[in-house]
Amino acid sequence: MLQTGIMITENDVVDIVILKLKKLDFELISSCYTDVKGVDIITKKDNYKILI
């Protein structure tokens, strides 16, 4: 858990979500940070494709 008063960026959130999805055996297809316009995270597992 994050400590009180620590600021994280949108890019930090993207990285954290990617790590969690990988632990759940999702395959990362692509990711975008704040310097690129688009879907932040595209991942898949089995017959499911998730866009975040």
BAFI-3210 file (N, C-alpha, C; in Angstrom, 3 decimals, decimal comma, padded with zeros to 6 digits):
// residues 52
n [1|2|3|4|5|6|7|8|9|10|11|12|13|14|15|16|17|18|19|20|21|22|23|24|25|26|27|28|29|30|31|32|33|34|35|36|37|38|39|40|41|42|43|44|45|46|47|48|49|50|51|52]
n.u [000,841|000,439|002,218|000,884|000,618|002,379|002,789|001,609|001,989|000,017|001,369|002,722|000,552|-000,281|001,947|001,741|-000,738|-000,177|001,786|000,189|-001,677|000,036|000,853|-001,490|-001,430|-002,011|-001,361|000,584|-000,242|000,008|001,048|000,484|001,857|001,598|002,699|001,874|-000,951|-003,812|-005,138|-004,488|-003,643|-003,480|-004,387|-004,403|-005,998|-006,634|-009,655|-010,204|-009,906|-008,648|-009,120|-007,820]
n.v [-001,176|002,270|004,962|007,584|010,782|010,462|011,184|009,831|009,295|009,223|007,535|005,908|004,512|003,081|001,377|-000,098|-001,384|-002,949|-004,685|-006,102|-007,334|-008,997|-010,736|-012,093|-013,650|-012,437|-011,457|-008,858|-006,688|-004,055|-000,808|002,558|005,644|008,882|010,534|009,639|009,343|007,336|004,017|003,101|000,565|-002,557|-005,824|-009,455|-012,610|-015,976|-016,210|-013,552|-010,048|-007,128|-003,693|-000,861]
n.w [000,000|-000,681|000,831|002,839|001,400|-000,705|-004,028|-007,047|-010,546|-013,598|-015,317|-013,487|-012,428|-014,699|-014,993|-012,566|-012,885|-015,142|-014,077|-012,214|-013,931|-015,408|-013,379|-013,110|-015,295|-017,755|-021,112|-022,247|-024,778|-025,764|-024,533|-023,470|-022,522|-020,931|-022,854|-025,281|-027,349|-026,933|-026,218|-022,935|-021,897|-023,471|-023,322|-023,161|-022,477|-022,637|-024,314|-024,100|-024,526|-023,223|-022,915|-021,503]
ca.u [000,000|001,199|002,256|000,137|001,389|003,194|002,055|001,977|001,526|-000,763|002,307|002,933|-000,651|-000,193|002,945|001,207|-001,791|000,495|002,381|-000,888|-002,219|001,026|000,769|-002,707|-001,153|-002,440|-000,289|000,545|-000,156|000,609|000,768|000,787|002,009|000,986|003,269|001,294|-002,407|-004,343|-005,566|-003,342|-003,189|-004,211|-003,886|-005,305|-005,865|-007,612|-010,437|-010,576|-009,012|-009,034|-008,594|-007,944]
ca.v [000,000|003,509|005,788|008,833|011,939|010,185|011,419|008,983|009,821|008,294|006,530|004,964|003,672|002,160|000,358|-000,940|-002,231|-003,932|-005,696|-006,932|-008,164|-010,035|-011,724|-012,859|-014,369|-011,744|-011,109|-007,446|-006,444|-002,728|000,166|003,949|006,551|010,191|011,208|009,029|009,269|006,016|003,158|002,977|-000,826|-003,593|-007,109|-010,562|-013,890|-016,928|-015,603|-012,194|-008,932|-006,040|-002,369|000,002]
ca.w [000,000|-000,769|002,026|002,755|000,981|-001,888|-005,272|-008,174|-011,825|-014,420|-015,813|-012,381|-012,368|-015,837|-014,637|-011,496|-013,456|-016,000|-013,197|-011,668|-015,012|-015,715|-012,301|-013,372|-016,553|-018,956|-022,035|-022,621|-026,220|-025,900|-023,483|-023,811|-021,393|-021,144|-024,015|-026,485|-027,292|-027,258|-025,123|-022,028|-021,795|-024,193|-022,838|-023,472|-021,783|-023,184|-025,392|-023,687|-024,803|-022,336|-023,219|-020,334]
c.u [000,888|001,130|001,450|001,071|002,275|002,325|002,547|001,365|000,650|000,144|002,625|001,755|-000,646|000,784|002,423|000,144|-001,182|001,112|001,327|-001,460|-001,253|001,020|-000,457|-002,640|-001,782|-001,213|-000,452|000,719|000,480|000,261|001,193|000,912|001,482|001,542|002,730|-000,217|-002,861|-004,809|-004,344|-002,777|-004,095|-003,563|-004,868|-004,975|-006,994|-008,337|-010,836|-009,481|-009,525|-008,342|-008,868|-007,505]
c.v [001,241|004,286|007,061|009,961|011,696|010,358|010,446|009,569|008,791|007,193|005,484|003,996|002,653|001,034|-000,608|-001,897|-003,309|-005,042|-006,645|-007,861|-009,284|-011,122|-012,613|-013,578|-013,742|-011,419|-009,651|-007,323|-005,084|-001,871|001,543|004,740|007,926|010,940|010,675|008,960|007,867|005,288|002,907|001,558|-001,705|-004,912|-008,212|-011,777|-014,781|-016,269|-014,177|-011,193|-007,748|-004,769|-001,471|001,402]
c.w [000,000|000,534|001,800|002,331|-000,223|-003,125|-006,343|-009,436|-012,531|-014,961|-014,742|-012,282|-013,496|-015,509|-013,578|-012,034|-014,352|-015,153|-012,643|-012,739|-015,391|-014,644|-012,454|-014,714|-017,788|-019,802|-022,438|-024,129|-026,474|-024,697|-023,958|-022,518|-021,793|-022,350|-025,345|-026,309|-027,688|-026,022|-024,234|-021,998|-022,646|-023,810|-023,215|-022,635|-022,257|-024,347|-025,097|-024,050|-023,991|-022,772|-022,018|-020,706]
res [m|l|q|t|g|i|m|i|t|e|n|d|v|v|d|i|v|i|l|k|l|k|k|l|d|f|e|l|i|s|s|c|y|t|d|v|k|g|v|d|i|i|t|k|k|d|n|y|k|i|l|i]
***
